[in-house]
């Protein structure tokens, strides 16, 4: 266990301090309007075996991807239909327009409407029923490799421990 933590710490240190001279610097701000992203939407077909009813037509446009390629922000929309969806990565969505009735793997059901926010854990399935149309912004994040995630949780826990008061004379 200690060896795994040490290895995870060393990997995180090396990754953080790697030579970035060859890497393109990330823009400090990337902004777009809903209308601008909507104009960039391109067909993003749903896997045919996932479709349960109707003929849902999905489109997507990537707004930005982080320099480490571990997170991205996309706009996605879809017409009426019912389908299963696999979330390969953690995804937080904000519904911009329309509504969708979602049933999670555990049977939890929820109607998401314009302005609603939802989180889908990576590695899970959900059934989406769209009666007319839905448009969302998706914040997608790849989960950390388990040893590195453990290292960060431990580091954060240690940082939250209050420091003893010093007695200066």
WODA-V185178 format. One record per residue. N is the residue number from 1. NEAR is the number of other ideal C-beta (glycine too) atoms within 8 Angstrom. D_FIRST is the distance of its C-alpha to the first C-alpha in Angstrom with 2 decimals. Layout:
N_NEAR_D_FIRST + N_NEAR_D_FIRST
This chain:
1_4_0.00 + 2_5_3.81 + 3_6_5.36 + 4_9_5.10 + 5_12_6.32 + 6_8_8.65 + 7_9_9.84 + 8_12_10.56 + 9_9_12.31 + 10_8_14.22 + 11_10_15.31 + 12_11_16.48 + 13_8_18.31 + 14_8_19.97 + 15_7_20.95 + 16_6_22.42 + 17_5_24.33 + 18_6_25.49 + 19_4_29.20 + 20_6_31.00 + 21_4_34.45 + 22_4_34.83 + 23_6_33.60 + 24_4_36.29 + 25_6_36.01 + 26_6_35.49 + 27_5_38.48 + 28_3_38.03 + 29_4_39.93 + 30_6_40.72 + 31_3_43.19 + 32_7_45.28 + 33_5_47.59 + 34_8_47.31 + 35_6_50.56 + 36_8_49.41 + 37_12_46.24 + 38_11_48.33 + 39_6_50.65 + 40_8_47.75 + 41_10_46.63 + 42_7_46.67 + 43_6_46.50 + 44_8_43.00 + 45_7_43.82 + 46_12_41.84 + 47_6_40.66 + 48_6_43.78 + 49_4_41.93 + 50_10_40.38 + 51_13_43.86 + 52_8_45.13 + 53_5_48.50 + 54_7_50.63 + 55_6_50.27 + 56_13_47.82 + 57_8_48.01 + 58_12_45.01 + 59_11_44.96 + 60_11_42.33 + 61_12_42.26 + 62_8_39.27 + 63_11_39.79 + 64_7_36.96 + 65_6_33.62 + 66_9_31.17 + 67_7_30.85 + 68_5_27.24 + 69_5_28.55 + 70_6_25.98 + 71_10_28.67 + 72_10_32.35 + 73_10_35.34 + 74_11_37.92 + 75_16_41.10 + 76_12_41.74 + 77_14_44.74 + 78_13_46.00 + 79_11_49.22 + 80_8_49.81 + 81_14_47.93 + 82_11_45.15 + 83_11_42.02 + 84_9_38.38 + 85_10_35.95 + 86_7_32.39 + 87_13_30.24 + 88_5_27.89 + 89_9_26.54 + 90_12_26.55 + 91_12_30.20 + 92_11_32.18 + 93_13_35.92 + 94_10_39.01 + 95_17_42.15 + 96_9_45.02 + 97_8_47.82 + 98_11_48.59 + 99_12_46.42 + 100_11_44.07 + 101_12_43.28 + 102_13_39.59 + 103_9_38.14 + 104_11_34.33 + 105_6_32.50 + 106_4_32.35 + 107_6_36.14 + 108_6_36.19 + 109_8_39.32 + 110_8_40.32 + 111_8_43.23 + 112_12_42.28 + 113_8_45.27 + 114_8_46.03 + 115_5_43.95 + 116_8_41.21 + 117_7_37.51 + 118_10_34.90 + 119_8_31.24 + 120_12_30.04 + 121_7_26.35 + 122_11_25.50 + 123_5_25.53 + 124_10_28.27 + 125_8_31.99 + 126_12_34.92 + 127_11_38.66 + 128_12_40.88 + 129_10_44.57 + 130_16_46.67 + 131_6_50.29 + 132_7_51.74 + 133_10_49.44 + 134_12_46.23 + 135_11_44.92 + 136_11_41.51 + 137_10_39.38 + 138_11_35.80 + 139_11_32.86 + 140_11_30.26 + 141_10_26.63 + 142_9_23.99 + 143_7_20.70 + 144_7_17.82 + 145_5_15.31 + 146_6_12.54 + 147_11_9.71 + 148_11_12.61 + 149_10_13.82 + 150_11_10.73 + 151_12_11.12 + 152_10_14.80 + 153_8_14.63 + 154_9_12.76 + 155_8_15.31 + 156_8_18.12 + 157_8_17.35 + 158_7_17.42 + 159_6_20.61 + 160_5_22.24 + 161_6_22.01 + 162_3_25.60 + 163_4_26.31 + 164_4_28.32 + 165_4_32.01 + 166_4_33.44 + 167_4_36.73 + 168_3_38.90 + 169_2_42.19
